[in-house]
């Protein structure tokens, strides 16, 4: 099956598509460093880097794909509708131009009529309304108006941890497939994959240390951060420590959410990996650690790039260039949809 990818980032979602018989021949990404990483990962695909709202960029993308496509995957930017850290109401969503990018997907569908289309985003995507024909309609309503006679249209929220990913991460998926075609629902796994099962084999390393395993190196943290977390048990936050709790330079106790300075658990899937997975003070980013003989806990640090790779269902030998910046890896993983979830959904296409 021949496919295209819109709003591709580094193409993490597409990692296993070839395994289920889909060849992405052209892709588009706005940010150059992500487009470059995509091209390194998929040298046989044509990456059209640039703003898809630019007519020349859009035309180049259209020209780079066959007249009739089998498959389209699109992940429009979700920052405009994300509720992480802030409450955005409908008026704020309507003011954010990034939310209108969904109309470029619609333009592309009209031109190429793909047999199968997968649009993915954060769950609030389903609640977002857009101006259309003097009305304010949800995305699924617009799609039904435009394509309901031609396509079956389904909208669901999936938790990646139910489909073989060692991470709790919910994503909104809209599937469109031509009437007469079949696209079944993916089957849930019988059991969830835990953090222990996915990264427990990796050697323990402390902040600032490196191992001999590719991408398994630890970020350097301040002495205070290390001290607070060395005294924090698995699954707990440093705020629960009686003595070694987070304080400001003047000794005043820091006030924050109990999801910060918190170690994740070994015996569960990891919590959602965020864009700020490099910060020990951010949400649920700290390695579970293991209790040492002196009563403290090992691995007082955020997860290494390799641990993030594995918990996102990417392969350990993920073929990214050796010179890929660490923070680029972290950002792309922090915003991605786990590729194993995409594989399990797309594998249910009946050709």
N, C-alpha and C positions, 0 to 999 in steps of 0.2 A: 504494500500500500504506500502510495506517495503522499507525503504530508508537508505542512508548513507550520511555523511557530511564530506567534506574535507576542510581543512583550516577553522576550525569552530569558532575560537576565543571562546567567551563565549556562543555562540549559540543564540545570540539575533535574528538573521534572522529566526530562527526556532520556535519562541515563539508560533505561532498560527498554526503550521503545523498539529498538532493532530486534530485541529478543522476541517481541510479539509481532514482528513482521511489518513494522512501520519505518519508512525511510524519510526523514525530514530533509527536504532538498533546499529549503530557504527559510530564513529566520530574520527577525528584526529585534533590535535592542537599542534603547536610547543612549545608555551610558557606555562610553567607549571602552573602558577597562573591562567591563563585563562582556561586551561584544567581542573583545579580543580573547578573553578566556573561553567564550563559547566557540570561537573559530578554532582555537587550539584543541578543544575537546572534540569538535566535529569538523575536521578539515574538509570533508566531502560536501558539507552543506555550504550554501552561500549566505553569509551574514551581511545583511543590509543594516549598517549602523546609522542611527540618526533618529530624529523625531518623526514618528509616523504621521503626525499632523502636517508635516511638510509634503507638499504634493509630489515633489521629485522622489522623495524617499518612498512614499506609498506606491508610486508608479514602478519604481525599481523592484520593489517586493513583488508586486503583481506580475511583472515581466519575468521574474526569476522562478515562477511556478508554472506548471502546466495549465492549460486552459481549464481542465477539469481535475479537481483534487479529490483524493480519497479521504483525507483526514486533515483536521485543523485543531491545533491546541493553542489556547490563548490565555494569558495570565495578566490582565490589565492591572496597572499599579493600584494597590489597595490602601496606600497611606491616606488617601483622601477620605476613606470611609472607616479606617481602623479605629477601634475604641480603646486600644491599649494606652493607658495613661491619661486619657482625656475623654470627656463625654461630648460627642459631636451630635448636634441635632440636625434635622432635615435641612434647615436653611443653610447651615454651614456646609453640608454635603453639596447642596446645589451651587454654592459659591466656588467650590473647588473644581477647577477645570480638568484635573486629572480624572475625575469621575466621568467625564464625557468621552473619554477614550474608547469606551465600549462601542460607540457609534462607528469607529473605524473597523471594529470586528464585524459589525453589521454590513458595512460597505464591502468588506472583503468577502463575506459569505454571499452577498448578492452577485459578485463578479465571478466567484469560483464554484459555488454550489457544492461544497464538500459533502461526501456521503455521511461522514461522521465528524462531529464537532464537540470538543471538550473545552469549556470555559471554566476556569477555577479562580477562586478568590477567598477572602475571609468570610465567615458566616454572615456578617452584617451586610454583605453584598446583596443578599436577598431582600433586605429592608430598604436599601437605597432607592430613592425615587429620582427620576430625571424628567426634564421638560420634553414632551413629545406631542406634537400636534395640539398645542394649546392646553395640554393636560400635564399632570404630574403622575407618572406611572413607574411602577417597579420594573426592573430590568426584565424579569420573566414575563411580565405583561406585554412589554414592547416586543419581545421575541415571539410571543404567541400571536400577536397582531400581524407581524411581518411574515412569519414562517410557519405558523400553526397548520396551514393547509398542506404544506409540503413535508414538514418534519414532525416526528414525534419529539416532544420536548419534556425532559425530566429534570427536576431540581432536587438535590439531596445534600445533606451535610454529613460528611464522613469523618470519623476519628481514626487517624492513622494507626493508633495503637491496637485497633481491632482488626487490622489487616497486615500484621507481621512487622510493624515498625516499632522499635523500642522507644517510642516517644508519643506522648499524648499531644496530638495536634489536630485540630478540627479545621476542615476546609469545606467551602461551599463549591459544589460541582454542578454545572448545568451541562446536560448531554442533549445534543440535537442529532437525530439520525433519520435519514430519509424513510418515509413510510414504505413498508415492504421489506426494510432491513430489520435486523435484530441486534439488540445490544442489552445483554442481561446484566443483572446486578452482581457485583463481586461477592464472593463468599467470605464471611468473617472467619478468622482463625479461631480454633478451639480454645487456645490460651494466648495470653499476652506475653510478649517478649520483654524480659526485664533488663535493667541496666547491667546487672551482674552477668547475665548471659551474653550481652553484647560487648562490654568493655572490661569485664572482670579479669580477663587474661593479660591485660596490659600491665607492664611493670609500674610500680609506684614511683612517682617523681614529685619533688617539691618545687615551689615557686622559683622560677629562674633556671631550673635544671633542664637538661636535654637527655633523651634516651638515644639508643642506636636505631630505633624504629622511625621510619619516615613519618613526619608530621606529628610525632608524639613528643612534643616539647612544651614546657610550661611557661606561661607568662610570669614576669617578675611582678610581685606585689609589695606593698609597703610592709615594713616590719610589724606595724600595728595590725594590719589586716591578717597577716600570717599568724600572729600571736592569738588574735581573737578566734580564728578558725581552727587552729590546732587544739583549742580547748572546746570545740563544738562537736558533739557526737553526730553520727550519721542521721540524716533526716531532720536535724534540729537547726535552729537559727542562733547566731551568736548573742542575740538579745536575751536568750534564755539562760546564758551563763551567769552564775552568781558573782563571779569576780572578773572574768575576761570578756566584758561586753563592749560593744562599740561606743567610743567616746570621742568628743571633739578635742582639739589640741588643748583647750582650757579645762579638760576633765569632765565637761558636762556630757551626760549620756545622750547619744544620738537618738532622735525620734524618727522612726520610719515604719514601713509596712513589715510584717513578720515574714514576708517572702524574700526579704533582702538579707544578705549575709547568711544565707541558708544552704546547707548541704542537701543534695538530692538523696533519694533512697536507692539501695541496691536491689531490693526485691519488688520493684514496680517499674513500669515504663518511665522514662524521663519525662519531666514536665516540658511544656512547649519551649523550644529553644528560641530565644529572642534575638533581635538585632544587636543588643548590648551584651552578648555572651562573653565579651572580653572583660567585663567589669565584675569584680568580686562582690560589689555592693548592689549589683542589679538583681533582677528577679531569678531566684532558684538556679544559680549558675555554678555553685560550688560542688566539686567532686565529693562523692559520698565519704571517702576516707575509710581507713581501717584503724581500729584501736591498737595502740602501741603499748609496750610493756610499762612505760612510764605514765600511762593513763591518758596521754594526749592522742590526737588522731592525725594520721598521715594525710598527705595530699591537700594541704591547705592552699587551694588554688582553684581557679576556674578550669573548666574542661579544656583539654588540649584540642588542636585542630583535628587530630585523628579520632579522638573520642566523639567530637561533634559529627564527623563524617560517618562514623559507624552508627551513632544514635539516630542519624537522619536516613538510614538505610542505604547509604552509598557504600560501594565496595572498598575494602581496605586498600586495594591497589588502584583506586580512582586515579585516572591518568591525567592529572593536572600538571602543568609545567613546574619544574622544581623551583623556579623563581617567582611563583605566584605569591603576592603579598599575603601575609597572615590575615590582616584585617579584611582583605577582599574575600578570602575564604569564609571568614566569620560572618560577614555581612550577607553574602549570597546564601549561606546555610540558614541564617537567621530569618530570611524572608521566603525561603523555598517551601514548596510542597514536597514531602518525602517521595522520592521516585518509586519506591516499592508500592505505595498506594496507587500512583498513576498506572504502574504496570498492571496491578490487579484489576483496576477498572477497565483499562483498555483491552486486556486479555479476554474480556467477555464479549468483545465485538464478534458477531457471527458474519463471516464473509460470504 
